[in-house]
Amino acid sequence: MLLAIDTATRVLSLALHDGDRVVGELTWQSANYHTVELTPSVAAMLQQAAITPSDLKAVAVAIGPGSYTGLRIGLAVAKGLALAHSIPLIGVPTLDIVVAPIGKEERPLQAVLQAGRSRICTCCYHWQDGKWRSVSDTTITTWEELLSDLKTQTLFVGEIDTVGQNMIRRQKDDAVLLSGASSLRRSGFLAEIGWERFKRNQTDDPASLAPIYLNTL
């Protein structure tokens, strides 16, 4: 069983993967109570699945970008489980989780997280070799700057607030807003990514795995 932990933003998400499918998942919005909410939620999920931490084969964790506090808490719990039970640890970039549920598309996909103070964190993905692959650096920008730079019709997914939604809709033919359900960052997809990497032995050293911080998030 693999446990997936995502605390990168105010959206917290946990999942369990048994090697064939996601067998448990919990996603909720937290008012920055990651510290008090995460560990009891992990314990409850394991209890509901009738397993203990020693039954886990691996832990996958979102490593950012994201909030400093959120990433630190998620990584601390994931590393603690990995070290205490001698199981592999797999770190996955947050925006890779955002794009994971989106099917094949010829158009570029812009993944978004909120960065505070009317800014967004974003990265552009193209469909290549059967999956979404990042084709730009992850940056912090504004909706005005991002939308003014569009050169082709682009899909938008992720944490998109009302201001962003309205601006995307005003772009008409240049930008397409995907549904709210598609945009919810779910750890079931983190678990699937983590399991595939676990099978390929693509694991990380708990001592050196570090969060991806963009210094103003």
N, C-alpha and C positions, 0 to 999 in steps of 0.2 A: 504494500500500500504506500502511495506517495501522498504527502501532505503539501498543499500549496497555500502560501501565505502572501497576501498583497495588502500592504498598509501604506502605499505610496502617497495617497492623498486622503481626503476626508471620506472617500469610499473605501471601506474595508471589505475584504473578501477572503473566504477560506474554501478549500475543496479537498476532497479525497479521491484518488484515482487508484483502481485496483489492478491496473495493467491492461484492462480491456475497455473500461469506461469510467466516467465520473460517477461515483456512488454517493456523494454527498456534497452539497454546496450551500454556502451562506454568504450573502452580500448585503451590506447595509451602509447607511450614511451615518457617520459619527461626528459629533460636535467636538472634535479634537480630544476625545477620551480614549485614544488608542491604548494607553498604558493599562487602564482598568478594564477595558473591554476585550482585548485580544486573548490573553491567556485563558480566562474562563470560557471563551467561545471555542478555543482550540480543544480544551478539556471536554466540553460538552459534545463537540463533533466526534471526537474519538470514542467517547462513552456511547454515543448513539450508534456508532458503527461496531460496538463491542470489541474494540481493540485498545491497546495501550501504546505509548510512545515506542516501546521496544519492538513492536510489531511493524513499525514503519521501515520501508526499504530506502526511502529518500525524502528529502525536503526541497521544494522549489520555492523561491522567494523573489518578489519584485524588487529590483535594485535601483530603480529610478530611471529618469528624473522623478522628482516628487518633493514633498516637504521634508525638511531636515529631520524633524521629530518623528514623523510617520515612518520614514525609511529606517531611521536608527532603531526604532522599536521592533519593526518587523524583522530586520536583520539580526537583532539581538536574540529574539526568540528562535528564529530559524537556525542560527549558529549554535545556540545552546542545545537544541535538540540534536543537531548533527554531531556535535562533539560528545555530548553525554551518552549517545547511543551508537556512536561509531558508524553513522550512516552518511551516504553522499549528500552533498549540498549543491544545488543548481541555481545560479542567479540568472534572472531573465529581465531585460530592459522593459520598463513599464509600457512604453509605446508599442512594443512588439505584442503585448497582451491586448492592447486597444484594437489593433488591426486584425488579430487572429480570427474573429468570427466572420469577417467579411469575405465573401466568395470572390472568385476570379472576376477581374474587371480590366478592361484595356485602359481606362482612365486612371490618372494618378489619384492616390489616396492620401489625404492630409490628416494625420493623427494629432489630437489636441488634448492638452491638460491645462487647467487654470493655474496661473502663476501669481495671481494677486495684483492689486493696484492696476486693474484694467489691462493686464498683460496675459499672454498665453505662452505656453511651451509647446512647440510643434516640430514635427518631422514629416517629410514627404516619403511615401512608399510607392514602389511600382511592383506589379505582378511579374515575377521572373522565376522560371524553373519550378512552377507549381506552388509558389508561396509569395507572400508580400515581403519585399526587401527594402530597407531604407536606402534612399538615394541622395540624402542630404544630411548635413549636420543637424543635430537637435539644437534649436535656438529658442530664445525668449524674444517675443515681438508683440506687436499689437494687431488687432483685427484690421485696422486701416492699412498697415504696412503689408500684412500678409495678402489681403485681397487685392491690393493694388499691383502686386507682383505676379498675379496669375497670368499664365501664357496659354493655358488650355483648360477645358472644362475639368474641374477637380471635384472629387468626393470629399466630404468632411465628416469625421467621426471622432467621438471622444467626449470630453467634458466641455460642452459648448453652452454657455449661458445665454440668457434671453437676448442680450445685446448682440452676441455673436450670431445667434440664430436669425435675428432680424437683418443683420448686415449680409449674411450669406444669401438670404432670400431676395434681397434687393439686387444682388449680382445677376440674378436671372439665369442666363445661359452659361455663365462662367463657373458657377459653383452649385453643388448639389448637397443638400443636408440629408444625411442618412437618419433613420428613425432613432427615437430615444432608446428603444430596446437594443438596437445594434450598437449604440454608443455606450451602454453600461459596461464598465470594465469588470469582467467576471473571472474569478480564479479557476473556474472549470477549464478555461482556455490556457491559463498559466499551468494548470496540472497536466494538460495534454502536451504542451511544449516541454515541460519538465520531464515527463515520462519518455518522450522521444529522445531527449538528450541523455537521460539516464541509460536507456538501452544502448546508446552509442558511446557510453562511457565519457560523455562530455560533462564532467563535473568540476566543481570549483573547490579550492582550498579554503576552508572556513577561516583560517588565520589571515589570509590575504584578500578575500572577497570584500570589496568596498562599494559603497553606494555611489551612484552617478548623481552628483549634485550640479545643478546649474545655479551659480552662487546667489541668485536673487530669488530663488523659489522658497 
